[in-house]
Amino acid sequence: MEITEEIKTSKALFDVDLRKIWKEWELRAMVLFTLGVQIVLLLLGNRRKSSPTVRLRVLVWCAYLTSDYVATVALGVLSRKLGEVNGTSGHLDDNSKLAALWALWAPLLLLLLGGPDTITAYSLEDNALWLRHLLALGVQAGATAYVLFMAWTSSSLSVLSLVMILVGLIKYGERTWVQWLASKDKLRESMLSPPDPSPNYPRFMAEYSLKQAEGYHVTADEVIEVQVPATPYVTGDLIIKADELLQKFKCLFIDLILSYDDRDMSRSIFKGISWNDAFQLIEIELGFMYDLLYTKAMLLYSVWGFLRRFITFSLTLLVLAFFSLTEKYANCSPVDLYITYALLAVIIIFEIYSILILLSSDWTDVWLSKHNKSRALHRAVTCVQLPRQPRWSNSIAQFSLLEFCINENPLVCHGILKRLNINEKLDKYHYTTSENVEPKLKKKIFERVKEKSEKLEMPTDPGQIGREHTDEIWGTEAEFDQIILTLHIATELCFYSEKVKESGFPNYKLSKHLSRYMLYLLVRYPFTLPNGIGQIRIRDTFAEAIKFFEEQAHSKPKPEERRGASSADRRSQKALELACNMLLKVNTEVPPTKVKGGRSKSVLFDGCRLVRVLNKEDRTKKWEIIWNLWVDVLLYAARQSRGDCHADQLRRGGELLTHVWLLLAHFGLTDHFKMTQGHAIAKLILI
C-alpha cells in the first residue's frame, strides 16, 4: 500500500510540474516555433523550383501548413494569458510591463503570418483560395487589435505595438493580394486585351448608301494592313527577350489563345538561335512564371513594391531601436525579453535577406537593362547580389517497371506497410531516381522541333508516332499510354539483355533515360499526359509482371550476395539482366490479346513481341529507331498537354516536358494560335 501511494504521489507531482512547465512555456514555444518555421520557408521556399527532391517538398509543405495554424493558436493563447494577467479587476496594472510585452508579440505574429517573399502559395489551389486568406487576414487583424486593446497601457510598448500592426498588415496584405492576382480568374482577366468594338460599321455603311444615292457606282475594297516585322534577335539580350516573350506566352499557362502574329514573332526568334540559347530562354521564362505564381514578384518589382519594403524595414528597425533604448523591463522575464529581441532581430534579417534576393533576381537584371542605368549602378547591384540559384533542376526523374516489379531493394518494414495498404505508393517514391538532362538530348529535341516547324507537321494521333514502323510495332489504333508502356518494356529488355552499355551503341543511354522519364510521368503524374486508361493499364501490367517473377525460381538474388553498396548495385544489375532474359525466353508467337482477351490491359508481353520486331534490324539501326521513337513520344505528349498542368509542375523542380511544350509553342506547333491581329481597313471606291 505504501509503495502504491508513493507511486501515485510521484505521478501527481510529475503531472503538476509538467503542467506548470507547459503553462509557462506554451506561448513561448509557439512563438519560437512560428519563427523557426518562417526561417525554413524563407530559406527553402524558393529552392523547390530548382530541386525535385521529395524531402524538400515535404519539409516546405509541413512548414507552410503549420505556420498559419500555430500562429493562430498562439494568438488565442496570448489573449487567454492576458485575461489571466487582468485578473478580477478588469484592468492592467500600469507598472506591469509583462502584458504589454506579450501584446507586442501579437503584431509580430501577424507579420510572420504574412510569410516570406519567397513563397506565398504552396500550390495553385492556395491562389484559388485567396478569399479564404482574406477572411483569415480580417480575423487575425481583429484578434491582434483585441490583444492590444486588452494590454493597452500608458507605456511606449503599446505605441510600438501599434506601429508593428501597420507593418504586419502590409506584409499579410501583400500575401493575400498577390494570391488574388495569381488566381486563375484574375490572371485570365489581366491577360485579356481590352474589348474591341471594331471599326464603326454603321457609319461606313451610311456613307456607302449616301454615295450610292448621289449616283456613284460604289464598291468597298479592303486594304491589307502591313505588320511591323519582328525585332531580330541580338546575342546577349536573353533576359530581355525572355521577358518580352513571357508577356505574350504566359497566356498559355491559363489556356488562352494567341495570334498568328505572336507565333511568327516567336518563330523568327527561335529559328535564328542555337539550341543552347533556346533552352536558356525557356528556362528564364519559366523562372519568371514560377515567381508570378508562387512568390510576391507581382508586387515587389515595382516602385510601390520597393517603397513598401523600405517602409516595413525602416519601421521594424525603429521599433527595435526604441524597444532597446527607451524603457527598462524589470517586471518582465529575461526569457520573454530575449524572445522579443529575437523576433525583432530575425524579422529585420528577413527583410535584409528578402531585399538581397530581390536584387539578385532576373527581374532586377531586366529592369537595369531596360532602363540603361550606369555601369556604376550595375556594379553596385552586382556587389550585393547573392549567388544565383538554378532556374530549374535540369534533371529528369526515372522509373523502371522491371526494378519496381522485381522489388530488389524493398523498403524497411515493407510487410507492415503492405498491411496498411500504402506500400505501393511509397514504393513508387522509393524506386524513383533522377538523371541530368544531357546537352545532346536538348540538341536533339531542338533540331527535331525545328525540322517539324519547317514542315509544319506534328502527329495528331498516337498511332502516327513512328508511322514508318507502326504496322509492325503497335498498329494504327494504339493508345498513347499503351505506346509508352510497350516501348518502355522493349527498351529495358534491349538495354539489359544485350548489355549495350558495354558495347557503346549511340543513343542507347538517352533512349533509356527518356523511356524511364515517360513512364515516370505516366505512373506519378498522368494528368500531364493525354487522357486515356493509363492507370488501369499500369496496374494490370504491374500485376502480370509481379506474378510472372514470383513464379520464377531465380527471380531473387542469393542471400550471400547482399554485402555492401557496390555489391547491392551489382546484385540489382544482375537481377535486371536475369529478369530480362526470363521474359525474352517466353514464346510470344501468339498475340497476348488472343490468350487473355480484352479484360486485362497488360502489355508486358507486347513489349517482348516488340523486341523481336526491333531485332530484325542491326543493333545500331535498332537503337536509332528506339531513340527517334522516344523523341516523337515526348513531342507528342508535350503538344497534347495543358498549360495549367505545367504551371503546377513548376513547384516540383520543373519538368523537361514543360520546356519541350513551351519550345513547341514558340515554334508555333501547338493549338494555341487561332487569331489574326489588326483590323481590316476598308475604303470606298467611287466610279
Secondary structure, DSSP 8 states (H G I E B T S, - for coil): -HHHHHHHHHHHHHHHHHHHHHHHHHHHHHHHHHHHHHHHHHHHTTGGGS---HHHHHHHHHHHHHHHHHHHHHHHHHHHHHHHHHTTTTS--TT--HHHHHHHHHHHHHHHHT--TT-S-SSHHHHHTHHHHHHHHHHHHHHHHHHHHHT--SSHHHHHHHHHHHHHHHHHHHHHHHHHHHSHHHHHHHHS------S-HHHHHHHHHHHHHTT--EEEEEE-----------TT-HHHHHHHHHHHHGGGGGT--EEHHHHHHHHHHHHTS-HHHHHHHHHHHHHHHHHHHHSSHHHHSSHHHHHHHHHHHHHHHHHHHHHHHS---TTS-HHHHHHHHHHHHHHHHHHHHHHHHHHTSHHHHHHHHHHT--HHHHHHHHHH------SS--EEEE--HHHHHHTSS--TTHHHHHHTT-HHHHHHHHT-EEEE--HHHHHHHHHHHHHHHHHT---SSGGGTTTTTHHHHT-TT--HHHHHHHHHHHHHHHHHHHTGGGTT-TTHHHHHHHHHHHHHHHHH-GGGS--SSHHHHHHHHHHHHHHHHHT-TTSS--GGG--SHHHHHHHHHHHHHHHHHHHHTS---S-HHHHHTTT----HHHHHHHHHHHTTS-HHHHHHHHHHHHHHHHHHHHHH--HHHHHHHGGGT--HHHHHHHHHHHTT-SS-EEE--S--EEEEEE-
